[in-house]
Amino acid sequence: MKRLFIAISSVFWCLGFFSLGVVQAAEKYPVKPIVFIVAVEAGGDGDVLVRPIMQRVSQMLGQPIVIVNKPGGGSSIGYRELHGAKPDGYTLGWGSATIITNKLQGVSPLDYHDFTQLGAYATFFPIVIASTKSPVKFNTIQEAIAHAKANPGKLNMSTAGVGQSWWVAATAFIGGTGINVNTIPQPGAGALVVAQVAGGHAELGVAALASAKSMIESGQVKFLATLGEGRAPAPYDKIPTVKELGYDVSWESSNFVMGPPKLPKEIVTILANAIEKAVKDPEFVKFVGERNARWDYIPPDKVVAAYDKRRTAVREIMSKAGILKEAK
């Protein structure tokens, strides 16, 4: 009996020690570098804004955060890799409106419901740009629309890859204005679109102001209109939105941080707190404005509800554009 008691005691002691070890391991998180997957190319809209956040989070957690760009497939390649990662807090990632459009368009069965949300931080809005090197040049969006209508199928418009947010924005713009242009989808997001237009390979393009700003300032592309709900901040506040010109066209894309499904609550708390502090840092808020995006923090527990509302709007836009094919 005494031996049995000792054996049972030993088992409970080991279990207690193991449990203590688990708690201590959770408290020590993170104990090694974290991989952060960005599902667009380096220099793209999402890549530019999330890097300073992760730099601040890295400093707070005391571990390196390695940015790994996984562009392609309308960002679905990066999303799939993140979704399949081990839920231990050592693989995190970026998300945008493409995670909504991918599923609605049949590109992927995954959307924001299938991940652990860690907080949204900013909203990008797309703009329409024109080349200053192509034979046909435009000074206003009205000129571009009028020319496209008078010359159907003659203009080229560079867009993001099929299924990405700015591709949907371009599609909404084309459908909402009734123009007929040749779309040239790029394998990435904003940076490649702007390069195509700046090089004169496409007369028009749809990209974020953040991606196009340097080319606008150097005179290689011209900023014609905003596709967001409101005008861009100064010094571009005199450039109209397409919507205010009488076309029912608007599109915006929030950016957020997420992890694989079933991320442990204690790790979520650590990450969410660090991300919130990084996002609310006055220097980051200033940086968002300088990148011509709108600062927009949404805590993890409110992201899904917010995106459910946006998904409804996205679904309507895609339905009107004839590209709705929801993945199951």
Beta strands, then each sheet from edge to edge (+ up, - down):
strand 1: 34-38
strand 2: 65-69
strand 3: 91-95
strand 4: 116-124
strand 5: 126-131
strand 6: 156-159
strand 7: 182-185
strand 8: 204-208
strand 9: 221-226
strand 10: 253-259
strand 11: 294-298
sheet 1: 2+ 1+ 3+ 10- 4+ 11-
sheet 2: 7+ 6+ 8+ 5- 9+
end
